[in-house]
Amino acid sequence: MASESSEFDVIVIGGGPVGENAAQYAIQGSDRTAVIVEHELLGGECSYWACMPSKALLRPSEVLDTARNMPGVKELVGDQPLDADAVLARRESYTHGLDDSSQITWAESAGIAVIRGHGRITGVKTVEVDGRTLTARHAVVLATGTTASVPNTPGLRDAQPWISRDATNIHETPGHIAIIGGGVVASEAATWLLSLGAKVTMIVRGSSLLAGSEPFAGELVADALQQRGATIMLDASVESVSRENPAATGIGRIHGGPVTLVVDGSEVHGGEITADEVLVAAGRTPASADLGLSSLGLEDGHSIDVDDHLSVPGHDWLYAVGDVNGRAPLTHMGKYQGRVAGDVIAARAEGKTLDHKRFRATADHGQIPQVVFTPLEVASVGLTEAKAREAGIDVEIVAQDIAVAGSSLQQDDYSGRAQLVIDGATDTIVGATFVGPGVAELVHAATIAVVGKVKLDDLWHAVPSYPTVSEIWLRLLEARRTADH
Ligand SMILES: Cc1cc2nc3c(=O)[nH]c(=O)nc-3n(C[C@H](O)[C@H](O)[C@H](O)COP(=O)(O)OP(=O)(O)OC[C@H]3O[C@@H](n4cnc5c(N)ncnc54)[C@H](O)[C@@H]3O)c2cc1C
């Protein structure tokens, strides 16, 4: 809904999933007005360049993996690779060919105006969009997300490397791709690039993949990627990059001739790797450099600090939600913040108090669930063992291989591992990690246990259905009983 108005109750800068949620919650069930200012596509990174296309690319390889481990099906599938054209076409159906008209229709149906352009704060409750001034009666919400960081390694930027947008919007599969990074984006991209037939070399600065996860998760994922043909260089860093004829061929197309990386810490080919493309998956930068924050005395270009109401301290009309505040850079957590901020804006507009639990984003503090969609999924919530020890918790660890009737039925040669981090003082779970095929759906039960602070004695009575992979819960609780509880 385009809008001629210049005054709104709520102005949201950034129309990703989080900004959309904040706008919706701030006005729903009221006669308040909201506008989203968006300078690219309504729906944001998640819809077109991140979560949706990446998961659309990953699911076919998961199905193929299961089929290859399933008598009665594996004989049909044999060594057949994926039909890459069909996989890319399915991805395209999720990103709508980078057309956001369905999101605009949603905004219209929710009564939210959309203005296309770059939003920048110029003063209290004032936003400028390409020369047009908008004012907010109640709130301005910053939901501008992040952009991919490309390190200043000599030659890297000139080589026009792929960033995550190219990998998710892939149109040409490189014969050999070097991936700089070993985090979630790098590991997931390695998974789908392998499944599309690329040779993959990962160059990882640290000593493991998925550095923020439990160490066993990174090790199991590295094994699974290596079994599928990936080369993983740990404790290695790229010193310089050179490329023949770099070219701006477009997103997801190969950006020029062969690219050579000089890698410190690598003995492969005397420390040099030549590939058809290089993907940089080395972190994200908050999109706050050109938001006019300095007009309020705030720092440009950093994550925006907020309190648990998602308000910027000292500016109770200003909110920052989603990736740009750096608290929990995941779509589901950002949308949760968007719901909290929207509710807070509505309550403040209606003169209500903020006493209710709904008005604080408490889950951001140590209760964050995440799923990494690698060949073995990593589903986790809360604190890792290391973080729990750092926090001074009386840590108890219970860990088991996932080997229950449900997992063996899921596929032949099922292998996986689960671990609970228990606070011995309160007899509750503060963290859980599951690694294995199809474990994504296990994490919500753990999230409920962590957020609800359910006692382990009570969990004994939460009986998992037979024969499901969830029976691993029973194995974990049994292991704890035998450990004298
Ligand atoms: C490859 C990849 C895969 C991912 N997969 C998952 C996943 O499976 N699950 C998950 O939970 N998370 C995933 N993430 C993270 C997820 O994408 C982000 O957490 C999520 O997109 C954050 O939403 P947001 O609304 O805060 O920001 P964004 O989605 O980044 O949206 C911000 C919007 O603001 C706009 N904008 C920025 N500045 C301005 C301005 N000044 N004026 C106007 N508009 C502006 C941008 O154009 C953009 O549309 C993934 C990330 C990547 C890179």
The ligand as an SDF file (V2000), in Angstrom:
LIG
                    3D

 53 58  0  0  0  0  0  0  0  0999 V2000
   22.4780  -17.7700    4.2690 C   0  0  0  0  0  0  0  0  0  0  0  0
   21.6900  -17.4900    5.5150 C   0  0  0  0  0  0  0  0  0  0  0  0
   20.7960  -18.4380    5.9630 C   0  0  0  0  0  0  0  0  0  0  0  0
   20.0500  -18.1930    7.1070 C   0  0  0  0  0  0  0  0  0  0  0  0
   19.1900  -19.1530    7.5420 N   0  0  0  0  0  0  0  0  0  0  0  0
   18.4500  -18.9380    8.6470 C   0  0  0  0  0  0  0  0  0  0  0  0
   17.5380  -19.9260    9.1030 C   0  0  0  0  0  0  0  0  0  0  0  0
   17.3950  -21.0060    8.5240 O   0  0  0  0  0  0  0  0  0  0  0  0
   16.8200  -19.6640   10.2140 N   0  0  0  0  0  0  0  0  0  0  0  0
   16.9430  -18.4940   10.8930 C   0  0  0  0  0  0  0  0  0  0  0  0
   16.2720  -18.3070   11.9130 O   0  0  0  0  0  0  0  0  0  0  0  0
   17.8020  -17.5220   10.4800 N   0  0  0  0  0  0  0  0  0  0  0  0
   18.5540  -17.7290    9.3760 C   0  0  0  0  0  0  0  0  0  0  0  0
   19.4060  -16.7430    8.9320 N   0  0  0  0  0  0  0  0  0  0  0  0
   19.4190  -15.4410    9.6440 C   0  0  0  0  0  0  0  0  0  0  0  0
   18.2130  -14.5980    9.1580 C   0  0  0  0  0  0  0  0  0  0  0  0
   18.3210  -14.3840    7.7720 O   0  0  0  0  0  0  0  0  0  0  0  0
   18.1690  -13.2730    9.8850 C   0  0  0  0  0  0  0  0  0  0  0  0
   18.1870  -13.5130   11.2730 O   0  0  0  0  0  0  0  0  0  0  0  0
   16.8920  -12.5060    9.5370 C   0  0  0  0  0  0  0  0  0  0  0  0
   16.8150  -12.2430    8.1620 O   0  0  0  0  0  0  0  0  0  0  0  0
   16.8760  -11.1890   10.3160 C   0  0  0  0  0  0  0  0  0  0  0  0
   15.7150  -10.4970    9.9860 O   0  0  0  0  0  0  0  0  0  0  0  0
   15.6840   -8.8940   10.0700 P   0  0  0  0  0  0  0  0  0  0  0  0
   14.2860   -8.5230    9.6880 O   0  0  0  0  0  0  0  0  0  0  0  0
   16.2490   -8.4470   11.3490 O   0  0  0  0  0  0  0  0  0  0  0  0
   16.6940   -8.4080    8.9580 O   0  0  0  0  0  0  0  0  0  0  0  0
   16.6970   -8.6170    7.3140 P   0  0  0  0  0  0  0  0  0  0  0  0
   15.9980   -9.8820    7.0030 O   0  0  0  0  0  0  0  0  0  0  0  0
   18.1070   -8.4510    6.9900 O   0  0  0  0  0  0  0  0  0  0  0  0
   15.8230   -7.4330    6.8360 O   0  0  0  0  0  0  0  0  0  0  0  0
   16.2430   -6.0990    6.9560 C   0  0  0  0  0  0  0  0  0  0  0  0
   15.5660   -5.2860    5.8740 C   0  0  0  0  0  0  0  0  0  0  0  0
   15.8720   -3.9120    6.0730 O   0  0  0  0  0  0  0  0  0  0  0  0
   16.1000   -3.3010    4.8130 C   0  0  0  0  0  0  0  0  0  0  0  0
   16.8930   -2.0840    5.0790 N   0  0  0  0  0  0  0  0  0  0  0  0
   18.1240   -2.0190    5.6540 C   0  0  0  0  0  0  0  0  0  0  0  0
   18.4800   -0.7280    5.8330 N   0  0  0  0  0  0  0  0  0  0  0  0
   17.4510    0.0130    5.3670 C   0  0  0  0  0  0  0  0  0  0  0  0
   17.2100    1.4120    5.3150 C   0  0  0  0  0  0  0  0  0  0  0  0
   18.0770    2.2930    5.8320 N   0  0  0  0  0  0  0  0  0  0  0  0
   16.0580    1.8370    4.7430 N   0  0  0  0  0  0  0  0  0  0  0  0
   15.1510    0.9620    4.2490 C   0  0  0  0  0  0  0  0  0  0  0  0
   15.3170   -0.3710    4.3050 N   0  0  0  0  0  0  0  0  0  0  0  0
   16.4500   -0.8350    4.8710 C   0  0  0  0  0  0  0  0  0  0  0  0
   16.8140   -4.3770    4.0250 C   0  0  0  0  0  0  0  0  0  0  0  0
   16.7060   -4.1520    2.6360 O   0  0  0  0  0  0  0  0  0  0  0  0
   16.0500   -5.6220    4.4800 C   0  0  0  0  0  0  0  0  0  0  0  0
   14.9350   -5.8700    3.6440 O   0  0  0  0  0  0  0  0  0  0  0  0
   20.1820  -16.9690    7.8130 C   0  0  0  0  0  0  0  0  0  0  0  0
   21.0940  -16.0050    7.3550 C   0  0  0  0  0  0  0  0  0  0  0  0
   21.8380  -16.2580    6.2310 C   0  0  0  0  0  0  0  0  0  0  0  0
   22.7980  -15.2080    5.7420 C   0  0  0  0  0  0  0  0  0  0  0  0
  1  2  1  0
  2  3  1  0
  2 52  2  0
  3  4  2  0
  4  5  1  0
  4 50  1  0
  5  6  2  0
  6  7  1  0
  6 13  1  0
  7  8  2  0
  7  9  1  0
  9 10  1  0
 10 11  2  0
 10 12  1  0
 12 13  2  0
 13 14  1  0
 14 15  1  0
 14 50  1  0
 15 16  1  0
 16 17  1  0
 16 18  1  0
 18 19  1  0
 18 20  1  0
 20 21  1  0
 20 22  1  0
 22 23  1  0
 23 24  1  0
 24 25  2  0
 24 26  1  0
 24 27  1  0
 27 28  1  0
 28 29  2  0
 28 30  1  0
 28 31  1  0
 31 32  1  0
 32 33  1  0
 33 34  1  0
 33 48  1  0
 34 35  1  0
 35 36  1  0
 35 46  1  0
 36 37  1  0
 36 45  1  0
 37 38  2  0
 38 39  1  0
 39 40  1  0
 39 45  2  0
 40 41  1  0
 40 42  2  0
 42 43  1  0
 43 44  2  0
 44 45  1  0
 46 47  1  0
 46 48  1  0
 48 49  1  0
 50 51  2  0
 51 52  1  0
 52 53  1  0
M  END
$$$$
